Amino acid sequence: MKMRFMVTGATGQLGSDLVDALAGRVPPGGTRCSLLGPAGPRSVIDVETLALSHAQLGVEDRPSVLNAVEGFRPDVIVHAGAYTAVDACEADPDTAFKVNALGTRNIVEASQRYGAHLVYVSTDYVFDGTSTRPYREWDRPNPRSVYGASKLGGEMECPPGATVVRTSWVCGAGGNNMVKVALRLAAGEERLKFVDDQRGSPTFTADLAAAIVTLGAERLRGLFHVTNSGDTTWYGFVRAVLKCRGHDPERVEPISTESLTPPRPAPRPANSVLDNMALRLAGLPEMPPWEEGLDRLITTLSGEGARL
Ligand SMILES: NC(=O)c1ccc[n+]([C@@H]2O[C@H](COP(=O)([O-])OP(=O)(O)OC[C@H]3O[C@@H](n4cnc5c(N)ncnc54)[C@H](OP(=O)(O)O)[C@@H]3O)[C@@H](O)[C@H]2O)c1
């Protein structure tokens, strides 16, 4: 029997890799999801996917959400759609909460009404960044930005049976992200300045999508931090991107967040490294190091003639 997955935000950078992972398309060297099928341990199940872009389904539209779920009757809903413009959220909290919190409420209602397992994708920005160690799933969130607060609102909507996946510094072939920004800037001549006082774990959508599909198919309930392993600062990350593409990393200069002019509207956590403790304690496989994910993404982008 086929397992039916519905994906929201399906044309976003994570959404498009979720759709690829569900179709069995994996980038060279990428992680394949180990789906546990009803036929027995480690059997690979058949999947049917309904991939809904924002244009096809705005999650704040309750009747449309209920209709979509009633029509497709998914076994699993991966709710990756979100209002992700972190700085814009500061000026427009109503939209942030309407999409990220109320929209999730609608998805939860539909998943409960039609018996689907829910996977909600959340963020490292639920933390304030003051911890001196990586954050565990059982640490208390304290978002400093409207975006972080609205995504935490989405988490608060999720029932105990849902899977909540917190991730960080997401990069994929299908979206705009720091890898693409760095490669665009590297093509110029000027010195590049990036902050060296914000630390996190770059996470690559090909790896993240595989982990999310596995968690969803296995209906593993509760909160999971899911990031590529290892951590760095934005400065360290941009240096690695340049090096990976054969540019001189010495062109990158470390600066402090305080010296950014103009300052970014939304505060970012200084430390948002997520300890993937729940995965580890449950005996689930660790995510690959972020450097490996970066290498694979750069290879993919190079193969596409650098779609930057
Ligand atoms: N990017 C990061 O660094 C990061 C870090 C931690 C967690 N996350 C979380 O990871 C998930 C995926 O993010 P991403 O990086 O893939 O972001 P993304 O590329 O911006 O994708 C988000 C998708 O959601 C769609 N969307 C926006 N408003 C919507 C609405 N009202 N209803 C339905 N869909 C809507 C967007 O469509 P349009 O673009 O057409 O509006 C887009 O396709 C999100 O839940 C995000 O909060 C991201």
The ligand as an ORCA input file, in Angstrom:
! r2SCAN-3c Opt
* xyz 0 1
  N      15.656     29.227      5.998
  C      16.165     28.960      7.196
  O      17.322     29.282      7.497
  C      15.346     28.216      8.220
  C      15.907     27.971      9.481
  C      15.163     27.261     10.409
  C      13.880     26.815     10.109
  N      13.358     27.095      8.893
  C      11.997     26.608      8.603
  O      12.097     25.630      7.571
  C      10.906     25.647      6.784
  C      11.288     25.750      5.320
  O      11.975     26.982      5.121
  P      12.731     27.313      3.784
  O      14.118     27.680      4.137
  O      12.478     26.243      2.793
  O      11.981     28.649      3.393
  P      11.416     29.151      2.000
  O      12.330     28.767      0.901
  O      11.051     30.579      2.221
  O      10.109     28.273      1.840
  C       8.925     28.577      2.510
  C       7.782     28.233      1.598
  O       6.548     28.554      2.261
  C       5.739     29.216      1.343
  N       4.752     30.047      2.019
  C       4.845     31.342      2.395
  N       3.697     31.756      2.913
  C       2.848     30.695      2.854
  C       1.497     30.521      3.205
  N       0.773     31.524      3.710
  N       0.930     29.311      3.018
  C       1.648     28.298      2.471
  N       2.918     28.394      2.108
  C       3.513     29.597      2.303
  C       6.667     30.036      0.478
  O       6.049     30.373     -0.751
  P       6.320     31.805     -1.454
  O       7.794     32.005     -1.420
  O       5.752     31.596     -2.816
  O       5.575     32.802     -0.636
  C       7.817     29.059      0.298
  O       7.579     28.192     -0.791
  C      10.062     26.787      7.309
  O       9.101     26.282      8.188
  C      11.045     27.661      8.068
  O      10.406     28.383      9.095
  C      14.064     27.765      7.920
*
